Amino acid sequence: MRIKTNDTVRVIAGDDRGATGKVLRVERKAGKLVVEGVNRVYKHVRRSQKNPQGGRLSKEMPIRTSNVLLVCEACGAATRLGVRYLDNGVKERYCKKCGAGNGQLSPPKARYAKEK
């Protein structure tokens, strides 16, 4: 999964299509992520010492990663991500539209470094 916490994403499918938000949590095994302000539901809460008022609590629920696109910091467009190795062997994410790097995925590895 190439999307990380604190990335800005745009929803491309579902009820919240077109909404943009920050990724709060990534659930890798389930293939889902929680986006700020997207897929909000009401959870009914009983009165207790922790919540003396009770009532309805609004919270975000996870959505599938296939329903979001990363918003590139360089070009500002919602785009797919690619992965490439740099000359020093660092694995990085990059924007498929403008080619700009979007962060490092792994530390340098000698076997992927290009010999000069």
RAWO-V336576 format. One record per backbone hydrogen bond with DSSP energy under -1.0 kcal/mol. NH is the residue of the N-H (numbers start at 1). CO is the residue of the C=O. E is the energy in kcal/mol with one decimal. If there is no record, write none. Layout:
BEGIN
NH;CO;E / NH;CO;E
END
This chain:
BEGIN
6;23;-2.6 / 7;4;-1.4 / 9;21;-2.8 / 10;69;-2.8 / 11;19;-2.8 / 12;67;-2.8 / 17;14;-1.3 / 18;11;-3.1 / 19;16;-2.2 / 21;9;-2.2 / 23;7;-2.5 / 24;34;-3.1 / 25;34;-1.2 / 27;32;-3.0 / 31;27;-1.2 / 32;27;-2.0 / 33;63;-2.5 / 34;25;-2.7 / 36;22;-2.9 / 38;35;-1.8 / 41;59;-2.7 / 43;57;-3.4 / 45;55;-3.6 / 48;51;-1.7 / 55;45;-1.7 / 57;43;-3.2 / 59;41;-2.5 / 61;39;-1.7 / 63;33;-2.7 / 65;31;-2.0 / 67;64;-1.3 / 68;65;-1.3 / 69;10;-2.2 / 71;8;-2.9 / 72;77;-2.6 / 76;72;-1.4 / 79;70;-3.1 / 82;94;-2.6 / 84;92;-2.2 / 86;90;-2.6 / 89;86;-1.8 / 92;84;-2.8 / 93;103;-2.6 / 94;82;-2.2 / 95;100;-2.6 / 96;80;-1.9 / 99;95;-1.5 / 102;93;-3.1 / 105;91;-3.5 / 106;91;-1.4 / 109;89;-1.0 / 112;109;-1.2 / 114;87;-2.0
END
